[in-house]
Amino acid sequence: MDRSTVRPHRMNPSGGCPHADNARLRARGSVVPVVLPGEIEGMAVLGHEALKAFLGHPDVAKGARHFTLLREGAIPEGWPLRTFATVQSMTTADGADHRRLRSLVSRAFTSRRVAELRPRVEELTEALLDELARAATAGGGVADLRRHFALPLPMGVISELLGVDVAHRDRLHALSTQVVTTDIGSQQAVSANREFAAVLGEIVAAKAERPGDDLTTALLAARDDDGDRLSAQELIGTLLLLIVAGHETTLNLITNAVRALCAHPDQLAHVRGQQVGWGDVVEETLRWDAPVSYFPFRYPVRDVTVDGTVVPKGTPILAGYSAAGRDPAAYGPDADRFDVTRPGRPGAVRHLSLGQGAHYCLGAPLARLEAETALRRLFDRFPKLELAVPEGELPRHSGFVGNSVDTLPVRLSSDAP
Ligand code: HEM
């Protein structure tokens, strides 16, 4: 195909199921030009091998100063993707700054520390399953699993780690959704960001009055420690990142796994028959229906060539995780098939859906613990669980960064009305 004649793909701000577009785009090449909201030109990396190479490329950075249009003042304050580029935290930092910001919280998320959280995650899961059962009774047998289970579990865990009061959680979730959606007006984007920072400021001020045994208190101590370990803006940016990344993602993963298993009872039977474990379901869902679809941004610090395509210096690049997860060049001709036996096969290709390299997901062990616990307990407790709406009719979650549906109405038992 002559790529010069192909018009850049216009990213749909309201999102939708990404897989059909992804297949069309991958046919154009593993790196393609895209138009971002506001007519901003960017590119997306879609092929598995190309994405792996790009994420580890020494001439690719995450710092906002490398985003040419932003540096030139051409990106308005209310641009829906602006927070991804400018939030002051490890996700927009490189080199020594990145190591400094990540090391302030990384110890709380190691596999060993996360394993210690298991009893609490189990306890929260049981309480939420009771809540889900109550919601189904109140709803004539149908309950929204996303709202009553997939959301409050990761939100509860990250809030407890950060010491965030229950009273703030609904607002923080609503604000998180607004700052990550690509389908938002500029006024609304500006006010969501301001309110998010204000609520976090209140939480920090309350912690300064009454310190606790939590990460916010630890970050406050780092900020007050002569100021060179963490600035005031970095403290707010780090809290914002941990709250958003700590729940919007796992929420999508649990939701997508339940949808996939309900739509593929033969795959659920493999878990029930113990041919595979819940960990395999989690890994296959991450690959097949990546919770983070397109992650903004990286910028080449000089023109770089990825799989034969030149990616110009300073261009905002999306990491196309949902596209890479179904790349037939990596996963074979049946890459579109949800197959829970795939991750355990000898020589299985590891998905990239939790990232790769220096910015590999900090919360990966926590996400896996939460999702495995949630799925195991949910299907043990409600073995007849089924979707109450056909899978294709579920309303999609808006935006092209996250990938999921907005509600997941389920029937917990086929005996229910
Ligand atoms: C299924 C759940 C999750 C998925 C799919 C996911 C996915 C990702 C991906 C793809 C990245 C790399 C982004 C990039 O630079 O391209 C990332 C980074 C990150 N994730 Fe997760 N994540 C999940 C859960 C969590 C949780 C529970 C936390 C809680 C702390 C978390 C915290 C972070 C942080 C702080 C980063 C930035 C790391 C850095 O820049 O060094 N994530 N995640």
Residues whose N, C-alpha, C, O or C-beta is under 5 A from the ligand:
A	BS01	HEM	M90 T91 R102 L242 A245 G246 T249 T250 L253 P291 V292 F295 A319 L352 S353 L354 G355 A358 H359 Y360 C361 L362 G363 A364 L366 A367
